[in-house]
């Protein structure tokens, strides 16, 4: 790789392409935006735009939208032909139609199972120690629930009241995938995951009352290695457990109740939590969904909801909660509402106050999405390893990173680019901030060089008879999901004609340069 890093011509093309991309972002007519009045199309827009001095005068271009919505909904780049077809389609309803198609794709289940696996700590090894059998079982259940669009209240309830073998009843793994399995530790995990609350900030008595609902959760092993049974044990010796005596406690909203010795307190808590009138439940997932799609929560951080951390737009958050409850907790309905809004389809903003969502916040691709995108562009595959060896850990060939079933299965790229370690379930465990080590990896690693050098897709471009302009357009569509500007085309054509560089070398360099642009590395 050093020979490439040392070549000034390769660095020159990267510099020139970066300059043209930056100037295009700032231009009045460019491939990134459409200058047209932005009118309210649904309730979200009404609640977002009312806080602005004037409605935005632009929306993102079709090329930006197709890339943005593919990455946000299925964690996958659009294929070059799909991007080209979408950009050329004159149908005014094509954006809504594309959203529907993406919500039905298998990759939707893959990507959102990955996101939920971060929050639910699906990881076989230390410090979660689920073991591969349980991690893979839990992941399959999560993916299937997302694929079937299980109502969110049922999704949560199934995990909160689960009992049985962690191998045979996958939701049981919710109670095993946490470092602290004491009643207080379980209560903290439940509150963080399903209420967006950090109970360590609560008064000690309030946290203790919440812990009472989980004081009778017990664990026992079986003859099967690493299998564990989670069950309701009325005779538990945990502090605050029933022990055959009724206990008085209170829900987090202050409602008093008596816990009966013969009834699992988790059922009472689940009934309270998923009730339509419970403000914690719908508010938490509505805020998380907004943060996932818009880059920032209405309450930020999304899992730090508290009275002194109010939403930036209370009316919008309340509206999202109402929509979710009215749809019977259909998360795809919430996705659909946000994705079809003009607020979501605004041009990207790199910096500045995004609290009022006057633009789509640029942010680096997730580690798994980024390596999958590089593999898609180059026609290569990633290699993974696990601290728990085969046959316990099974890693299928050609498995995409967004589909990995276990946080213990990883690669050097994923670790370098900030993949979530899945230790605590907090959103902040994932680090999508670009670092110097990541820049050097993309510029100078043998891994990226090898993927480009051995790319069968570049071989096809070299051997074909397409004119240079068409080859360049194909490259841009495959990597950036758009056509190149006239200036970019000219730079690339001139580079292809440089003396002493073969067509294969020139296309390799152009690919390398485009993979290093912010336009490729960031959602925008």
N, C-alpha and C positions, 0 to 999 in steps of 0.2 A: 504493500500500500504506500510505502514511503515515496516511491517513484511518482505516484499520482499527487501526493500532497506537495511535493517539491515542484511540480510543473506550474510555472506562472500562467500559462495559457488557460489551464483549467480554473485557476483562481480568478482569472480575468473574466471568464464567461459567467462565473458565479456572481462576481461583482456587478457586471453589466445587467444581468437578469434581475438581481436584487434591486438595482436602481430603477429599472423600468417598472417593476412591480410596485415599488413604493410610489413612483410618480403616478401610476395608474390609480392607486388608491385615492390620491388627492385630486385627481382630475374631475372636471364637471361632467364629462362623458367618459365612461370607463366600463370595463367588463364587470364591475362589482355592484353597480347600483343603477336604478332607473329613477330619473328625476320626474316625479309625478306626485300630485297631491295624495296624501295618505289619509284615507277616511276610515272611520270606525266600522268594523264589520261584525263584531260580536261584543259581548259584555266586557270581555277583557280589555278591548281597545278603549271602550268608553271610560273604564276606570283607570287606565294608564294615561291616556291622552288628556284627561281633565286636569292632571297635575302639571301639564306642560304649558308654557306661554302660547304656543301654537302647535298644531298637529305637524309632525315631520313631513317634509316636502319630498321625501324619496323613500324607495323601498329597495330591497336587495334585488339584484338581477336574477334571471332564471339560472344562470350558471352557478351563482353563489348559493341559491336556494337548493338546487339539487344536491350539491355537495354537503351543505349544512344539514339538511334533513336526513340524508343517508347516514351521516356520522352520528347525529343526535338520536335517531330512532333505532338504527340497527348496528351502529358502531363499525360501519363498513363503507369504504369508498364506492361510489357508483362506478360500474364498468364504463369504459370509454364510449361504447355504443349506446348505453343507457343515457349517459349525460348528453351525448350528441342528439339523440332522439328527443329528449325532453326539451332541450334548448330550441330545437326547430319546431316543436309542436305549437301550433297557433291557438289551440283550445284554451279559452280563458279559465276553465275549471281544472286545468291540468295539475295545479299544485295540490288542491284538495284530493284529486284522484290519486296522486302519487303518495300522499300521506296514508290513504287507505291501503294501498298495496304494501307499503312498508310495514304497517302495523300487523299485516297478515303473514309476513315473511318468517321463515324459521330463524333467521338471524336476530329477529326481535327477541325471541325467547332466549337465544344464546347470550345476547348482550345484557339483557336485564337480569338474567340469572347471575351473570357476573357481578353486576352492581349490587344485587341483593346478597350475594355470597360475601361481598365485602362487609356489609352491615351485619350479617348473621355469622360472620367469622368462620366460614367453611374452610377448614384447614386441618390436615391430618396430623401435622407434627407440632412440636413445642411452639408456643405455650398453650395452644388450644387442645392438641392431642386427640382429635376425633378418630384417627386411624383411617386409612384409605377406604375401607369398606363403608364406613359410616359417612365420610365426606362425599363419596361418589353417590351414595344413596340419597343423601340430603340434597345434593345438587340436582339429581334427576327429578326429585319431587318439586324443587323450586322451578326448574325449567318447565316441567309439565304444567304446573299451576299457572305460570305466566303464559304459556302457549294456549291454554284453555281459557285464559282471561278469568281466572277464579276471582270472584268478588273480594275486594281487599279485606272486608270484615271477616269473611270466612277464612281467608289466608292467614290472618293473624290469630283468629280463634283456634284454628287447627293446631297451631304451635303452642299456644298458651295452655291448653288443656290436655296436651299429648301425654300419653303414658305407654309403656311397653318397651320392647327391644329397640335399641338404636339402629340395629341392622334391618329389622323387619318393619318398623313404623318410622319412616324418615323424619317427620316433624319433631319426634322426641329429641332429635339432636340439637334443637334449640337449647335445651337444658344442659347439654353436655358441651356445647361450643362456647364456653365462657371460662375465664381463668378462675373466678371466684364463685364457687357453688354453694356458699352459705346463703341463708335467706336474704341477708342484706345485699350480697353480691348479685343474686338473681334479680332482686327488686331493682337494683341499679341498671342492670342490663335491660330488663323489660321497659323501664321508664325511658332509657336512652333510645332504644330501638323503635318503640311503638308510640311514645309520647313526645319524643324530641326533647327530653328533660334530663338534666344532670342532677340527680338527687343529692349528690354530695354538697350541693349548695342549699339544700333544704334544712330546716330545723331538724335536730336529731329525732325528736318525737314523731314528726311526720314521716321521716324515712323508716323509722321502726314500725309504724303502723302499716306502711306499704309492704314491708318485709314479712309481716304476719301472714299475708296471703300465700307466701311461698315457704312457710316454715315446715310444712309437712311433705315437701318434695324429698324423696329418698332415692338412693341409688344402690344397686346390687349387681354383682358380676354373675356370669353364667359359666358353664363348661366351655363355651365357645370363646376362643382367645379374642380379647379386646371387646367382646360384646358386653353391653351393660343395660340393665333394666331401670327405667325411670318410673316411679310409681307414687301414688298418694298413700302416705303412711300416717294414719291418725294417732299412732303411738310414738311418733317421732320424738326424739329427745332434744330437738332443736329448741332454743329459747323462743317462747311465744307460740309453740305448737299446741295443738288441741289437747292431746293426751286424755281424751275422753271427757273433757270439760268444755262447755261453751265458752267462747272468747268474744269479747267486745272489741271492735276496732272501727276504723273509719276509712272510707275511700279518700283519695287525694282531694276531692271537692268538699270534704267535710261531712258527708253523709255517713251516719252511724249505722252499723249493722252488727248482728251477732252471728259469729261463725259456728255452725253446728258441727259436732264431732264426727258425724257420719257423712258429711258432704265436703268434697274437695274445695278448699277456699279459692283455688285457681279458677273454678267455674264461676263463682260469684264475681271475681275480679274481671274475668273475660266478659261476662254479661254487662258489667258496668262500663268497661272500656269501649266496647264496640257499639254501644247504644247511640242512636242518631243524635241525641241531644248532648253527647259528651264532647265538649269543645277541644279537649286534648287530641282526640283520635284523628278526626278528619283534618284538623288544623295542621298536625304534624306531617301527614302524608301529602297534603295539598302544598305545603311549603317546600317539602323535599322535591316534589315533582317539578315545581316551578324552578327550583335551584338546579335540578338536573338538566332542564331544557334551556334555561335562561342564564346559567352561569353564576347565579347569585340568588340566595334565598330572599324572600320578602322579610323573613327573620333570618339574620345572618349571624352566626353560623346556624345551619339548618337543625342541628341537634343540640342547640343551646337556647331553647325557648324558656323565657322567664319574664316576670313583670317589668324588670328594668331593661329589657332588650326588645322593645316593641317593633312591630312590622313597619317597614317603610311606607306601605300602602295598606292600611287596615281594611279598607273597603274591598280591595282586590282580594286579599286573603280570605275575607268572609265570603266573598262571591265564589271563590274556588271551593271552599268548604261546602257551601250550599249546593253547588253543581255536583260535587262528588256524592253527597248524601242523596240528592234527588235521583241520581243515576244508579242508586243501589250499589255504590262503591265500585263502579266500573272505572278502573284506572285508565283504560284506553279512551274512555270518554273525556277524561281530563287531558290526556295527551292530545287528543284530536282538537279540543277547544283551544289549547295553547298554540299548537302548531299551525292552526288555520288563522290565528290572529295576525293583524298587521304589526302588532308589537313584536312578535317573534320574527317577522320577516323584514324588520328594519335593517339598514346597512350596519356593518360591523363598526364598533368603536374600540380603539386600542387602549385608551386611557380615559381618565376623567370619572366623574360621579355617575355610576350606573344604578344608583339607588332608585331613580325614577324610571329606569329602563328606556332611555331615549335612544338606545341603540343596542345591537346584539354584542355582548362582551366577547372579545377575542380571548381564547384560552388554548393552551397546548393540548394536543390529543392525549388521551389516556395511553399509558405504556402499551397495553395490549392492542389497542386500536392502531397505534402508530406502527408497531412491528407487523401487524396484519396488513396495513396499507403498503408498507415497503415490500412485503412478500407478494402482494397482489400486483404491484407495479412491475416487479422484477420476475414474477413467475417462480418464486422460490418458496421454501418452507423453513420454519423455525425448528430448532432442536431444543428439547427440554430435558430437565433432570429433576430428581427428587431426592431429599434426604432419606426417604423410606424407599428402598429399592424394589424392583420387580421381584416376585410376582405380585406383591401386595399393592404396589402402585402400578397401575396400568396406564400407559401413555400411547394412545392410538397414533399411527402414522398420519401425517398431514393434518393434524388437529390445529385449528386456528386458536390463537391466544384467548380470544373472547369466549371460547367454548371450553376452556380448561375447567375441570370439575373440582379442583382442589388447589388451595392457595399454596400448598407445599410443592406443587409442580411449577417450576419456574425456569428462568434462563438468565444469563448475565445481562442481556438487554433489558428484560423486565425489571430486574433489580436496580439497574442504573437509572432507568427512566421513571422511577417513583411509583411502581405498582404497590397497592395496599398490602401491608404485611398481615392484615386481618387478625390483629391481636386484641383490639379494643372495640371494634365496631363503629368508631367515630369516622365521620366524613373526612376529617383532616388527616387521617392516616395515609390517604392517597396524596402524593405530591406531584402536581402537574406543572410546577415551575421549572423553566429551563435552567440548566446549570452549565458551568464550564465543562464538566466531564461529559455531559450529553453532547455539547457542541463538538468536542473533540472526537467523540465516538462517531458521530455522523460524518465528520470531515475526514477522519483518518483511521477508521477501524478496518481491519481485514475482513470483518464480518460483512459490513456494508459493501465493501469493494467486491468481495466474492459473490454476493448476491447480484450485483450489477454485471460483473464480468461474465458470469455464467447464465445470464438471463436468456431464456429461449425466446422471449418476446422481442428482445433486441436483435437476436439472430434473424427472426422473421422480417424485421424492418430492414435489416442490412441486405438480405437476399431478395427482397421484393423489388418491384420496378416502379414503385410510386415516386412521383416527383418530390423533391426535397420539401416543398411547402406542405404537402400532404403528410409526409413523415413527421414533420415538426408539429403539425396540428394533432396528429394521433398521439404524439408524446405528451403534449399539453393536456389533451382530453383524458389520457390515462392517469396522469399524475395530479393535475390541478382541476380536472373536470370542467375545463373551459377551453375555448379557442385562444390562441395567442394573439396579441395585438400586432399591428403591422410592424411596430418597432421591434418587438420580441422576435417576430419571424425573420426580420432582416438580420438581427444579431446572430440568430441561430444559423441562417443560411451562410452568412459570412464565415462562421466558425466551421461549418461543414466543408468550406472551400479552402481552409487554411493549408498551406503547403506542409507536407510531412506528416499529416494526420489522416489516417484511414477513416472511412465512413463509420466503421465499428467503433473506433476510438472516439470520434466526435460525438456519436450518439451516446456512448458510455459517459462521456464528460457532461453532456447536456442533462442526462438523467441524474447524474450525481449532483449537478448544480441545482436542479429543480427540487430534488429531495432535501436540499439544505435551505431552501427558502422558507421564510415564515409562513408564506401562503400554503405550503404543504404541511408544515408542522403544527399549525394552529387551526382550530375551528374559527370560522369568520363569517 
